[in-house]
Structures are given as C-alpha cells and as structure tokens.
Amino acid sequence: MNLKNIFSIFFISVCITGSAAQEIPLLKTSLVGNRIVEFVPKGFDKNKTPSLILVSPPNSKGKIPSDWTLTPKFTLKNNNAGAVLNLEGNISLYGGGEVTGPLLRNGKSIKLWNTDTGAYSVEGGKRLYQTHPWVMGVRPDGSAFGIIFDSTWKAELITNSNQIIYNSEGSLFKVYIIDRKSPQEVIKGLSELTGTIKLPPRWALGYHQCRFSYDSEKRVMEIADTFREKKIPCDVIWMDIDYMQGYRVFTFDSIRFKNPKVLNDNLHKKGFKAVYMIDPGVKVDKQYSVYNTGTKNDVWVKKNNGEEYHGKVWPGDCAFPDFTNPSARKWWGGLYKDFLSTGIDGVWNDMNEPAVNDNDFPEDKRLGTMPYDTPHKGGGNLPQGSHLLYHNAYGRLMVEASFEGILKANPAKRPFLLTRSNLLGGQRYAATWTGDNYASVEHMKLSVPMSLTLGLSGQPFNGPDIGGFLGDTNGDLWANWLGFGAFMPFARGHACAGTNNKEPWAYGEEIEKTSRIALERRYRLLPYLYTLFYESSKNGMPVMSPVFFADTKDPLLRAEDQVFLLGENLLVVPAFAKEPALPAGIWEELNLIEGEKTDKYQAKLSIKGGSIIPAGKVIQNAGENSFDPLSLFVCLDADGIANGKLYIDSGDGFGFEKGDYAMLTFNAVKNNDTVVIKVSNAEGKRNINEEVKKINVTVLLNGKTYTGSGTLTDGITIALK
C-alpha cells in the first residue's frame, strides 16, 4: 500500500471518529505481588482517577519477571482514556462482574454505568447495576491471567477473542495484571488486590423470604408463622420500602409498623432475623429529622451553582448524601444506631446507583441518575470530581458508610448488608443480588451464569431473586428455580408489588412439598456451605464455581453454564439442564432428603471422588444445632482415599478471630473391605464436644451406600458389605 492510500485511510478515520487515538507510553511497571504487575501510563494523575477498587495501594516488590508477556497499551482519544490487551492463542475469557449472557465472554461487550434496569431491559441487558472492570483469561493449558482496569469512569468493556478493550469517558488509569498457573490462583490474586468478603453470620446462609412489600406487622408475622407451622426452613424475613413513614428512610410507618421492636422481638422468638431496606435518597422535608441533620452537617450532593441537588425517588424530591466526603459517610453511618436498636439484624441498601426518576438529561434519556457534571466534593484521599467519575462508585461508598455504621452500632455482631449497586472490590462491605429479574424460564437459566460470573469477579456472596421479581410466577417455574437456587450462595425468594404471592406454599400442596425438600437439602448442607464461606473470607475463592474449575484443561467444560460446583467437591445439576458438559472422573450421586430422588424439580447432587462432605440434620433455622448428629458423606478416589474439612464457630460475633473456632479435618482410607475415617481438630481452640456428640458416616462407592457411626475421639470403620 502506498503512502497516499495510507494517508487517505488515516484521514477518513479521523473524519469518522473525530480524532485518532493517541498511544500513551508507560511511565513505569512494577511487580506488586506474586506474578502481579502494575502498569502506570505517562500522565496518570491519581487526583483525576483515584482508586476505589483496591484495598490499599500496593508496594513495589521489584522488577517484572523475565518471562512476562502481558503488557497493555494505553490510549487517549478526545481526552478519553482507554487500554487494550492483545491476546495470542485460543483464550477463554470470563468476568465483567454482573453481566447478562453466557459464562464464556468471548465476543461480548458491556457498558459500565450502574443503572436501574428492571428485567435487564436497558441496552439489551448490556448495562446493569454494578461495575466490575475485570476480565480473566484461561489458556488451553489451564494457566490463566486476569486484568483490572482501575477506574470508575463511565466505560465500555469489550472482550474480543484476540483483544480485551476498555474504553472510558475519563482520565488515564492504572492497570493490574495477574498471571498464574491456574484460574483459581488468579482469583486469589484478585482478592489480594481487592479484598475478600467478611465472614457473614451463619443465619445469612439460610433461606430468606422477601416481598415488595409485606405491608404490615400482622402480615409479616403471618408469613413467619406459616413457615414454622409448615416446617419449611427459613431464617430471614425482609422489609421493603412500605415499612417506612412515607418512604422516609430510617422511619417506621406509624400505623402499619408502629412498634418495630415488638415485631423484631417476635420474629426472634420464632428463630427469624429481620432485614430492612434503606435507600440513599432522603426526602426533602423540613419536618424530617434526617433531612434536617443532613442539611446541618452539609452532607448533600450539590449542583454547580451550590444549590442542593434534588432528584425524584419513592418519596418525591430527595437529597442525596455525598458519600465521597468522609464527614457525610460518618453522618450516614451514625443514623444506624437508633435504627438498629429496634432489633433489626441486617440492612438492604437499594436504589444506590443512585437511581433517579428524572430521565430528562440531554446526554442520555435513559441515564436515570444525576447529570454527568454534578460535582462531588471528595475529601480524605478522594479528590473533588464529577458524577461521571464517581457514579459507578456511589453504591460502593454508600455500603462502606453503612457497613462501618452498622458495625459501630452493634460491635459484637457481624454486619449483614446487601446492596444492589457496587464496584469491583465492594465485596469487602456487602453481599449482592442480581437485581430486578423477571419471572421467566429465560431469566431462571440466566441466573446461573450471572452468579458464576460474579463469583469469578471477586463477589462470592450473591444470588438471584428466586422465582423472578417482576411478573407472575407459576408453580412449575418456582419449583424448578428453587430446586437449584437452594444451592446458590445467597438464597432469597422475592416478588414485586402487583405480582402473585411467591412463598413456598403459594402454589398448592405439591409445590409446597417440593419446596420443603429443596430447602431441607440446603439446610442439611449448611455446615459445608459455612465452611466454604469461611475459606472464601480468607482467600477470595468463589463459593459457587464453574465446572471448568474441576479440570481447567478440558475444553469441553469451558462454556458450560447450566451446572455448577459448590466449592470443589459438590456438583449441582439443575433439573432444567439439557445435556450439560460434566467433569470426568469419579462422581457419586448424593441424596440428602427422603423423596428428593423422585422429585422432578430437584437438582441432582454429586460428590467428587476423593472428598468428604460434612452435613447436618434438618433444622428450621441456622440458630439450631446442625451437628446432632454430624453426617459425613465419603466418596473415595481411585486410590481409595478421601478427605474434607468442617469449620465451626459460634455463628456470629468475632470470637473466631481470637481462636474460638474449630477446623476439623476428615481423612478416609480404604483397606480391603473396610474404610477407616479419622477426625482431627487441626485448628482453633473451640471445644465442640457438646456440639458434635455423634458422627454418622455414609460411604458412596460404585452407586452403593455403606453406613456406620462413631464419635469425634474414635476412628470410624465402615464395612463395605
């Protein structure tokens, strides 16, 4: 091609795009962890792109490895920064956090601009409630890498097979790349940079029941009583916005919820916890103490002319705390003391993109939030900046303020906080759910890859609205969804106002029975689940993992997103799954509850060869003793060996940080016609002799079961005959 043609192509490109992208050279590269490299472009300014993703700024540990091959290219185009990572070979791409679509992200793109998107309807589902500028690539040999674009600016993330492209609408940013021997090690590297979840209270792993809204104290107790009368396990009842006085946050309706402390006490007596919603929008009302104290403390987001920014949410005109400012976060956190003194156990931060119903902005008619140029004052380590910079961090800063306030109000309890909006790294403060889905088979199936992708993006504590939030749900859809949803990390049934009742008994006796079986299976597995959450709080590993984790070199597993793993050792195959790709090796079917095997709605469970799964008895809430007796399900590997772990603590509080816990290890060895199981307390100081008095063992071998029992102190021998 001659110079004239080259110039012509360049000229046409400039005319079409406005200007050509300028490549920005690297200012520095640094090794900041085990095969973790930081890339800083020339011209980067932390006062233009502060980090809200990392736990803390990483320290340099020397030069990058000599075999390092992954280096991003930075660009500027119309003063908007971007970065590209070119790929070689057949790379399977994952991540992006909260996304619709398949688990395998090759050839996909998403918009990173947190948005209230009922039924995932905005931009065809490419723009959701959270921002995770993170992609993981897995090579054919099973080795993997991950890339963080450390920016909160509005952006687009494109995952082509030969390139990962991040185009922002803001200033230059840093990039971090992790390159390790496996995807599991890459996820651990992600947690080293962005942090892990806090160990939740044990009750948060039970089943949750919610509706927009249970509209009175009387109705709440009817729901709670029905769970107990029908012996359907449940731990939590949720209060949506109708408990408030005119949708004013931190208030209670004077007629329908006139005595929240009595309500919460009554729920506690029946073994329930109570979670209440708090939105960021504060009603503009000079007779309202929260608005008045916020005004007095100068916490509100303001317009460029210095006036309070007001946007319409549920109460009408609302003011919004400027969570970029430390004093505003402190003020917000302080509001929880009196609120939680009524006996509230957990908090739900919703509408915190922030969602605003004034959709009349010229830059984007579906913006649904503050105008781009709305200023945020910053403070502490955060600079002043526009909403275009801080929008994607608004929910993340809100949950940080909420978490700190909840912990200060109840320092002896582990906070439980759920959020709709968040940012990569925000798992440090809150669990999440996948937003306002729809009651359809499509969204039921979609919930599996959505939750898997969140787990691969650093947020293991997540799940969908089981049954679908929007639209009516029929019994068949509910039972199918609960049949596998009972094994997702966060298990909550929810329903929108105006839709039919969506409790487990709402669809007749047959569906009530199948719902009970599904939840009894979850509750039997609480000891295993709680152990997985403890490990995740230490190393960031997903609780719910894709099946390719079972064999990272098997190409047939790379795109499988109908089925999933709980931890490493339990395979969950939903009833809807059609010809799924399953991992090779020894997998024995696990049955926990009488009648589950013949129930068409129940997910099939299988244990991996070489593993021991701890389980408890059927309980109605997580406050009951699971371990009377403790059950162990043993599946031997080809060498006749298996092992497993069980973490036990008080279920709440922080005594475990001072050694008040036990980590039991189980080892099984086959010797001729017997299997010998030994139990040891590998870690911790907790005396569990009163909790675990008897151990029932089931050995699963070649489709047959062999049983026996023993105690903590005795080796248990199972005869294979």
N, C-alpha and C positions, 0 to 999 in steps of 0.2 A: 504494500500500500504506500503511495507517495505522500509527501508532506502536505500537499494541497488537500487530499482526502482526509488525512488525519485532522487538519485544521477545521475542515468542514464539519466533521463529526463532533469535534470539541465545541464548535460554535453553536451547532444545533442543540447539543446537550445543555449548554449554558442558557440558551433561549428557553428551552422547555422547563428546566429546573430552577431558573433564576440565577444560579451561580454554581460553579463546580465545587465539589467537596475538596477541602484542603487537608492533606495528610499532616498530622501533628507528630513531631518526633518525640521519642521517650525522653523524659527528664532523668528518670532513674528506675532501676529494677532492684528488688531486694528479696532475699529469702526470709520469710517471716514465720515459717513453721516447717514441719516435716513435709517437704515437697509442696510447699505453698509459697507462691511468688506474688509479690505486689508490683504492679506496673503503674507508674505515675507519668502522665503526659506533660510535656513542657507547657507552662502556662496554667497548670492546675492551681486553683485557689480554694482553700477549704472554707473561706468566707462566702464563696459563691455556691459550692456544693459540699455542705457539711455531711459527715457520715452519720446516719441514723440507723444503719444496718448492723454494724459491728458492735460487739460487746465493749471493746476498747481499741484504741489504735495499736496495731501490732508493732513489735520491735524487730528491727533487722537482726537476722542471725547469720549474716554472711552473704556470700555470692550465690547466684543460682547454680544448680547442678550442671555439670558439663554436658549431660545428655538431654538437657531441656529443649523441647521443640515447640512449645505452645507460646506464641507471643502475639498479643492483639495489636491491631493497627487502629490508631485514634484518628478521628477526622473532625473537622469543623465545616459546617455548611450553613450559610446565613446565620452565623454565630450560634448554631445549634450543634452540640457535641454528639459524636457517635463513636462506636467502636466495632470492629469486625475481627472475628477469629476464623481464619481459614482452616479448613479441615482436610485431611487426606485419609483415604481408605473408607471402608464401609462402617460408619459410626452410627450407633443408635442413640438418639437424643431424647432426653427426658427433662422434666422440670417446668419452670414457669409458675409454680405455685398453684393458685386457684384458677383452673382453666376448664373449659368445656372441651369435648372431643376425646380422642383416644389417648391412651397412655403414651404411646410412641409419638413423639412430637416432630419428627422429620417432616418438612414441608408445611409447617404451620406458622401462624403469626398471631400475636395477641397485642392488645392495647393496654398499657399500664397507666390507667387513670381510674382510681377507685370510684365505682358507680353503683347506685341503687338500681338494680336491673331485675325486676320481677320476672320470673320464668326465664331468666337469662336472655331477655329479648333485645337488649341494646347491642347494636352492631353484630347481630347474628351470634351472640354469645361470646364474642372476642374481647369483650370488656366487662370485667366482673368487679367484685367488691374489694379485692386485695391486690397488692403489688409485690411480686417476687422476681426481681431481675436476676434470675439464676437458671443456669442450664447445666445438665450433667450429660456427658457423652460416654458411651461404653463401646470399646473396641471389640473386634472379633475374638481376641484372645482373653477377654474378660477384664482386662485392665480398664481404667476409667479416669476421667478428669471432670472437673466442674469449674464454672466461671461465674463470678459475681461481678455485676456492674454496680458499683457502689454509688448509686444515685437515686434520688427521689423525684427528679423532674418527670413531667409527663413524657411518655416514651412509647415506642413500639419495639417489640422483641420478635425477631424473625429467626426461625430455626430451619434453614435450608440444609440439605444433606451435605453440602460442601462448605457451608458458612454458618456462623452464628452472628447475627447482626443486631445491634442495639442502637437505635436512633432516638435521641432525646430532644426535647424542646428547651434545653438549658445548657448550662456551662459544663466545662470539662470535668471529668470524674476519674477516680481510680478504678482499676480492675484487679481482681484477685483470681488466680488460677491454682487449682489443686490438681495434682497429677499423681495417682497412686495405683496400687496393684489390683484394686477391686472397687466396684461401686460402693460397697459397704464402707471401705476405708475413706472414700471421697466424702460420703455423708458425715463420717466422724470429723473429717477436716472442716466441713461446713459448720458443724457445731462448735469447733474450736474457735472459729471466727465470729459466729453469730450467736452462740449460746445455746442452751438446751431449755426444755420445759422445766418448771419446778415440779417436784413430786406432788401430785394432786392428793386431796383427801380421798380415802378409799370409796366413800359414798359417791363421788363424782363418776366412778366407773360403773355404777348401777344404771338402771333404766330411768329415763327422765320423761315426764309427761307434761305437755305444754299445749296451750291454745291461745289464739288471739281472738278473744280473751276468755278465761274463766272469770265471769263478770261480778262475782260476789264471794264473800267469805263462805256463804252457805254452799255455793256451787263447788268451791274448792274442796270443802270437806266431803261433799257427796262423791267427788272423784276419788279422794283419798280412801274413804270408807269402802267404796266399791272394789278398789284394788285389794284391800285386805279381806273383804268378805269373799271374794272370788279366788283368793290366794294366787294372785298374779304378781310376781315380784316387781317392785318399783321402789326407787329411793327418793325421787325429787318431783315436786310439783312446782310449776313455773307460773309467775305472774307477769302477763304482758301489760301494755300501757293503760288498760282500763282500771287498774287498781288506783291510779293517781287521781288527784283532785283537778279535773280539767286539764289533764295531761301535763301538769306541772311536776317536773322531776323532783324527787325527794319529798313528795307529799303523798297522802293517802286519802281516798275518797271518803267524805265524812258520813256517807250513808252505807255504801256497799262494802267498804273496807274500813269501818270506823274503829276497829280495835285490832291492828295488825299483830300486836304482841300476843294477844289471846289466840289468834289464828295460828301464828307460828308455833306457839306452845302446844296447841292441839295437834298440829302436824308432827311435831317432835315426839309427842307421846305415842303416836302411831308408827314411829320409825321413819318419818319422812323429813327431808330437808326442803327448804323454801328458797327459790331463786327469783329475784325481782329485776325487772328491766330499768335501766337508766340511760336516757339519750343525752346527747350533748347540747341540744337546743333548749334554752331556758326562756320561758315565756316572758315577754316584755310586759311587766305588770308591777306598778309601783306599790301595790299592796302585797307583794310576794317577796318573802324574806330572801330567797335565794337570788333573785334578780337584784334586790337592793344591796345585799352584801357583795355581790359580784361587781356592781357599779362602784361601791365604796372602795373596793380593792383594785379597781381599774384593771379587770381581767378580760374585758371583752375584745374580740376582734373589731377593729375599726376600719372605716373606709379611708381613702387617701386624703379626704378633707378633714379627718379627725372625728367625724361622727361615728356612732356605733353602727356596725353592720347589722342589719336585720334581715332575716330570711324566714319564709313560711315553712313551718313543720306542723306537727299534730296540734299544738296549742294555738296556732296562728303565728303572729310575728314573734320571732325568737332572736335572742342574742346568743353568741357562741363564745365560750372561753377560748382564749388564745393560748393553746397548750404549748406553743413554742417558748413561752415565758415561764421560768421556774416558779415565780410567785403565783401565777394562775394555776399551775399544776398543784402547788401546795394548798391553795384555797380549795380547789376541787376535791382533792383527797380528804380535806378536813370535813367535807359535807357528809362523809360516810359514817362518822362516829355516831351521831344520833340516829341515823337511818338504820344502821346495823344493830343498834341497841334494842330494837324491837324483836330480835331473834332471827333476822334474815341470815341465811347461810351462804348465799352466793349472789353474784351480780352479773347482769347481762347488759353489756354496752352495745346498743344497736344504733342504726341511722348515723353512724360515725364516719362516713366517707369524707366530709359530712354531707348527708343528703338534704337538699333544699328544694322546695317545690316551685321556686320562681324560675321557670325554664324560659327566660326571655333574653338570654345573653347573645349578642351578635356572633361571638366566636364559635358557639356550639349550642344549638337549640336543645340538645339532649344533655347539656352539661350537668344540670341537676345539682349544682353546688355553688359556691361563691365565685364571683368573677375572677379571672386569672390574675388581675393586677391588685387584688385585695392584699394589703400589707399585713405581715405578721412581725411583731416587734422582736422576737427572739430573746436572748438572754442566756447567761451562763456560757456554755460552749456552743450555742446556736446563734448565728448571725441574723440580723433582720433580713427578711426575704418575702417574696410574693407568694400568693397562693399556688401559682404554677409550680413553685419549688416545694411547698410544704403540704399540698393537698394529699399526696399519697402517704404522708407521714402523720396526718391528723389523727386517724384512729389509733395508730401506734403510740403517739404521745398521750392520747386520752387514756389508753389502757395502762400505760406506765403510771400516770397520775392516780388512776383508780386502784391499781394493784398496791401502790405504796400507801394510799389512804386506808384501804381495807386491812392491810397488814398492821398498820398503826392502831386502827380501831380494835382489832382482835389479834393481838400479837401472839397468842397461844394457839391460833388456828392457822392452817394452811389456806390461803385465799383460793377461792374458785371464781374465775372470771371468764366469761365467754364474750367474744367480740365478733361483729360482722366484718368490720374493716380492719386491715392490718397491713404490715410491711414485713418483708423478709427480716428475720431477727425478732419480730414481735412475739414469737412463741415463748419468749422469756417471761411474758406477762399474762398471756391469755390463751385459752383454747379457742377453737373456732368451729363454725359450721358452714356449710356450703351455700348459705343464703336461701332466697325465696324460690325454691324449685317448684315444679308442677307435678300434680298427681297424674303421672303417665308412665307407661312402660318404658318409654324412651328415657325419661329422667331417672327412673329406677335403675336402669342399666348404666346410665351415665354416672351415677353416684359412686360406682366402684373405681373407675379411673380417676375421677376427681379427688377422691380421698387418697388414693395411692400417690398421685402427683403431689398433693400437699405433704404427705409423709416424706417423699423424695426431695422436698424443698424445705426441710427443717421443721415442719409442723406436724408432729405425730398425733397430737390430741385434736382430732377432727372427725366429723361425720356429717351426713345429710339430715334434713328433716325427713324421717322415715314416714312413708306413706304419701309424701308430697304435701307441700304447704298450700299452694294455690289449687283451686279446683276441687271437685268432689272426688273422694276415693272410694272405690268399691272393695268388697271383702277380699276378692281374689288378688287385687293389687296390693292391698295392705298385707296380707299373709305372705305373699311372695317377697315383699320388701323386708318385712320383719324377719323372715326366715334366714336371711343373711345379714341384715342390718344389726341384728342382735350381736354380731361378732365384730362390728366396727368399733374403733376406739371410743368415739362419743356416740351414744345410742339414745336418741331423743325422738319421740313422736310429736308432731306439731301440726297445726291446722290454722288456716286463715279465717278471719271473720267472714260469715256468709257461706261457709262450706259446711258439709255434713260433719257429724261427730266422728272423731277418729281415734277413739280409745280402743283398747284391745277387745272389749266386749261389744262394740258398737255394730258388729256385722253378723250377729247371730251366734249360736252355740258352737257350730263347727269352727268358725274362725277364732272364737274365744279360746277354744281348746288348743288350736294350733299356735295361737299367740302365747298361751301359757307355756307350752312346750319350748318355744323359741327362747323365751326369757328365762325359763328354768335352766336351759342349756348355758346361757350367758352366765347366770349366777353360779352354776357349778364351776365355771372356768374363771371366776374372779381371782382365785389365788394365782393362776397362771398369768392373767391379764395384769394384775397388780405388780407381779414380778417384772413383766415386760416394761411397764411404766417406770418402775424404779431404774431399770437398766437404761431406758431412754433418757431419764433425767441425768444420767451420768455421761452417756456417750452420744446422745442425739439420734440413735438409730430409730427408724420407723417402728411403730407397734404393728402396723398393717403394711405388709411389703408385697411388691410384685413377685410373681412366681419365678421370674428370671434370677432372683436372688438365690434360688436353690441350685442353680447351675448357670453361672454368668457366661459360660462359653457356648451354651446351647442356643443356636439362632432361632429355633422354633419357639422359644419362650419369650423372646424379646418384645413382641407385640401383644402378648396375652393380657387382656384386661377384664375378663369376665370373672376370673377366680383370683384368690389372693392368699397370702400367708399371714398367719398371726405369729409374730416372732419368726423364728427359723423353722419351727418344728410342727406347726399345725396348718394344714391345708384346708381352705374353705372353698367349696364349690357350690355357688348359689343354684337354686332349682332352675332358674332361667337359663343357665349356661348351656350352650349348644356346642358340642364337640370342642371343648377347650383344649389348649395345649397344656399338658400336665408334665411336671418334672419326672424324670426317670428315677429308678431306684426303688427301695422298699418303702411302701406307704400302706399302713393298715387302717381300716375304717374304724372310727371311734364313735360309739353310741353312749350317750350320757343319760338319757331320759326314756322311760318306757313309752313306746308308741312313736318315737321320732322316726324310726326307720321306715315305717309305712305311711308317714305323713308326707304328702307330695310337695308341701311348701317348704320343708326344712332343707337347709343347706347340708350337703354331705361334708363331714369332717374326717380327715385322715391324719394320722401321726407319722412323722418321718422316722425311718429306721435309724436307730442309734440314739433315740431320745426318750425322755421320761417327762410326761406332762402331769403336773400336780393339779388336783381339782378338789373342790369342797363338796359339801352336801347342798341340797336345795335349801335356800334361805329366802326370806321375803324382803330383806333389805341388808345392805352391807354392814350394818352395825351388829348383826347377829354373828355368832361364831361359825365360820365356814369349816373349821377343822375338827369337827366332832361327828364323824371321823374325817381324817385326811385320806384322799384317794390318790393313788399313783397309777398312771397308765403307762406301761412299758412296751416299747417297740424296739426289738433288737436289730442291730445292723448285721451285715453279712458275717462278721466275726463273733457274733453273739454278745455284743457289748452295747450298753446304753447308759446315758447319764442325763441329769437335769438339775434344775435349781428351783428353790422356792424362797421368796423374800417375805418376811413377816415383820410388821411393826404394829404400833397402836392404831394405825389407820388415820390419824390426824395429829396435829401438833408437830413439834420439831425435836422430840426426844431422840429420833433416829440419828440426828446429826451429832449426838453425844454418845452414840453406841447402843441406844435402846432399840435394837432390831436383831433379827436373826436371818442369816442367809444359809439355808440348808442346801446341801448337795446330795444327790442321789446317784449311786453307781450300781449298775446291774451287770452280772456276768453269767452267761450260760455255761453250765458244766454238766455235760452228758444230758440227763433227763431232768435237770433242775436249773432254776435261775435263782441266784442269790443277790438280794438287794441290800445294800448298806447305806445308812443315812449318817451324815455328819454335819455338825454345825460349823461351817467354815469361817463365818464372820459374825461379829456383833456380840452384844452382852445380854440380849434379851433371854429371859428364862421362859421357854414356851411349853414346859411340861404340863401346865394346866390347860393350855390351848390345844395341844396336839397329844391326845392320850392314846389314840389308836390309829393305825395306818392300814387301809385296805389296798391291796395291790392286784392289778389286773395285767397279765402279760398277754399281748396280742401277737400271735405268731401264725402265719400262714392261714389267716382267716378264722382262726380259732382263739378262744379265750381261756386263760388259766388263772385262777384266783387264789388268794391267801391273805393273811393279815399278820400284823405284828405291832411293835411299838418303836418309839424313837431310839431306844437303847439297844434293841435286839436286831440282829440281822434277820431278814425275812427270806425264807426259802419257799419257792413256788415249784411244785411238782408239775412237769409237763406230761400229764397223763390223766 
